Amino acid sequence: MAATATASDPVPGEPASAQAAGVALLVAAQDDVAPSLERVPVPASLAVALGLCATVTVVFGLYPAPLIDFAHSATLLF
């Protein structure tokens, strides 16, 4: 079996202090980012498209017979 590398495995040619500094830098960078509670504006056309797709998915999820019949008919054409 091949061994997989983890974050604690040393990188050849790189000192351990450089790895620790890199990890500390990543942690510090993540702490600086605060979650935003602002609403993202969604265009009306996108909202309509998403609503239509969700509606079609729910309808064909509950009643798939028309979609299955259409797919069966389409296979007879070829």
N, C-alpha and C positions, 0 to 999 in steps of 0.2 A: 504494500500500500504506500502511496505517496503521502508525505507529510504536507500539511497546508501551513502557510505562514500566517501568523497572527500579528497584532499590533505590537506585542511585546518582543517579537523575534528581532534580533539585531539585523540591520542591513549591512551587507559586506562593504567595507570601506567608509562607513559613516560612524563617527564616535557616538557613544551612548548618550553623551550630554546633548548632542545635536538632536537626537531623537526626542529626548525629554523636553527640550526647548520647543520642538515642533508640536508636540502634544499640548504643551502649555499654551502655545500660541493659538491652536485650534480651539481649546476650551475658552480662552479669553475672547476670541472672536465670536463664539457662540453666545457668550454672556452679554455682549454689546448689543445684540439684536433683540429688540423688545417686540412682542407681538402687537400688531396694530388692530384696533377695534373699529377702524373705519370701514364703512360699507363700500364695496367695489361697484361702481356703476355698470349696469348690464344693459346693453342696447335692447330696445323693444323687440327688434327682429330676432335677436338671439334668444330672448325669453320665449317668444312664440315658437321658434324652432325646437327648443328644448322641451317645451310643454307638449308639442305635437308628437315628438319622438317618444316621450314618456307615455302619452296616451295610447299610441299605436302599440307600444311594447306591452302595456297592461292588457289591452283588448285582445291581442293575439296570444298573450300568455294565458288568458282565461278561456278564450274560444279560438283555438288554432285551426279548426277545420277548414275555413276558407283559404288560409295560407297553404295548408297541406294539399288541398285540392288543386290550387293553382300550380304548385310545384309538380304535382303528378301530371297535370295536363301539359306543362312545359316540357317534361321529359318525353312525351309522346310526339312532340314536334321534330325531334332529332333522331 
